[in-house]
């Protein structure tokens, strides 16, 4: 059965029928390792190694210094903010290609504008290391990211090694037949302990910034730290932003940014959101769109419509040689091109795609459109809602997203004995950008309680 938390974020079903192995991920920081891969094949390494020939090999006049950033147990936004603070520069001068897991050891590339190699020596942030690679012409963006390599320890499962191996093999066989993993947006898109990001986004796109702010700041969760929960409950009942500023724990950094502003301007909720990094503002609206996409994909699977084959009315998107999709190159499937399109899906040149519902993205046609319209009606969402004029940079245009994401280089590296008769397994795999390791891992573990299982 799917957990209640999965259902809250729109994931209503498993794509594999085989029994899960159970166990826990992220029991310690070192249990989850993420190493970024760029489109040119450049790989980030958690040991901090960089090509020695690249350091200082290009002219500083190119303005952008490409660096390797290795962090432990840091939110990407906050790590970047602290790196910028160490350098004495605005955090907008530090750009990255992709957001990495917070509770993990991660290695990724960043570019820093208008700094020297000597400046990097000033970076002093606990559990964050920055290694210079060389100067480049452009700042990093999502365009340069191919995907991520993951190395994950699954701990505390209580089945024998042989059964574990059999179950893993069965699940991977099902995934192979399916052609990949359903491309759901994962738990970290919404927050596992407190999955409210999409609810904040829903209020934003309706233009109700007061509700959005109060959801983000004051909606408590039984799964968060008691001190944080109490602070939110008090704000929910008092709406006293000055008092909340004093009571909110220091680790709730983004909430405190908003509270500092609201303590001075208690009625300017738009201004409060402007205090947050622009990419975080965008995540709220994107989380709402992600939630709707998850519902669309869940209902398609429940309906029995294929993910690795198109039906009339579907969108399909092109696929680059790298495996990345080309959402701008799309077709609508009709009776006349159905056979041809399915032949191209089989050869890997096209993939079935579903809409990320937005102001500039139409719904599917045919059976899929009926599914999407039903979801929107149940959620009370209308196309006119999706216009954010007061925060223009996060208007939620929408787009297309592949229904499946390929699974690459999966390996079961080791199974060993752990504590008190349990076992530890180490797996590694690679996923393309925009896809979530936790979505794949939930198919393997099938957790009854994602929070207890480390998701």
PyMOL commands that set and color helices and strands:
alter all, ss='L'
color gray80, all
select helices_A, chain A and resi 4-8+29-31+52-54+60-62+76-87+91-93+119-122+142-144+161-178+187-189+197-205+209-218+226-238+241-247+253-264+269-274+278-303+338-346+366-379+383-385+392-394+437-445
alter helices_A, ss='H'
color red, helices_A
select strands_A, chain A and resi 32-38+64-72+94-96+105-113+128-136+145-157+181-182+315-319+325-332+350-356+399-402+404-405+408-417+423-432
alter strands_A, ss='S'
color yellow, strands_A
deselect
rebuild
show_as cartoon
